[in-house]
Amino acid sequence: MKLDNDFDDYGNGRMTTTAFAICMGVILLIVIVVLSVNRDRFSRRKPVTTVSLETEAEESADILSDPYKDITVSDLDFFGMYSESTDEELEVGDAGLSKEREKEKAEENSGETDITKDGKHTKIVYENGKEEWVSISPYLLKNDYDYTNLIEQNGFMKYFEDGREISYLGVDISKDNDYVDFVKLYKAGIDYCMVKVGQRGYQTGDITEDDYYKDNIKRAFDAGMDVGVIFTSFAVTEEEAVEEANWLMDKLGGYVISYPVVLSMESVSNDSSRTDEMSKADRTKIARAFLSRIKECGYKPMLLANKEWLLKRYDLSKLISEYDFWISEPEADYPDYPYKYSMWRYTESGSVDGIKGKCNLDISFVDYSIR
């Protein structure tokens, strides 16, 4: 007789074997199905060729080099931070410049740039009041004066450097000033005097001397002042300019002139002159002829003129490296003449003890007595 326990053990063993068999059958069925599906898949794939491999490689390279190839600007929220003008500014124009820079260049070429403040132009005021802004040449010698060091004291202009006055006060006179008391001038602080010696007639062409020049030179020397001289030219040829220089040398005789010998060429108010139609080139040649002759004679040559004449009526490139300049810009706060100069006539209505009425006052940035 079998016990119940024996019966149960037998039944359980039989069921375990059956279950195992079923599981194996299911697994086998799954494997068959998977193999069948993969076989169909592989049968549908393109044959592996050299061309397809290269194509796949190129596609892979494209993805690596440009991972955002298929992404548009609208997909990237941070592009909204930039204004639309950024794209325009970055766009390059035909000249290789950005659109923004091309716009700036167009404004410059059209004259819309403010040339009054660009530091590359200077203003000329003509005798008739007309104004013109002209370019400052980068090739001509510039002056380097610091006009914050230019101070007016008791009607006299003085220039300082490191707190020390380094300029010299002067007057320029002629017979028009009548009698001058040079002792009083010297005590008033005037260091030098520029004396007019003569001139050529602006219409006749005759050379005449200033009636007071001999007396003015002598008494200026006696008072202990340094002296320079002026000649007003209306020469129309280089030969006439040399004639004027030789005439002036003869008038100076044995005087020891420590300050410059000055050439002044000027226009005539309310009248015509023999030099009115002279070209810039001819005027420059005449000035050079006079100044070079003065230099040959051992004196210090200098050209006196206002800003208009220097910038418009002379070719400075043929003068500025060899000769000194005396700029006439009266009643200005400071000379806005950009190039090299060493003397400035700063007023034609000055007042100083020793001269009756108004007079011309000057400042020299160079001590010509020791130069």
Buried (B, 14 or more C-beta within 10 A) or exposed (E): EEEEEEEEEEEEEEEEEEEEEEEEEEEEEEEEEEEEEEEEEEEEEEEEEEEEEEEEEEEEEEEEEEEEEEEEEEEEEEEEEEEEEEEEEEEEEEEEEBBBBBBEBEEEEEEEBEBEEEEEBBEBEEEEEEEEEBEBBEEBEEBEBEEEBBEEEEEBBBBBEEEEEEBBBBBBBBBEBEEBBBBBBBEBBBBBBBBBBBBBEBEEEEBEBBEBBBEBBEBBBEBEBBBBBBBBBBBBEBEBBBBBBBBBBEBBEEBEBBBBBBBBBBBEEEEEBBBEEBEEEBBBBBBBBBBBBBBEBEBBBBBBBBBBBBBEBBBBEBBBEEBBBBBBBBEBEEBEBBBBBBBBBBBEEBEBEBBEEEBBBBBBBBBBBEE
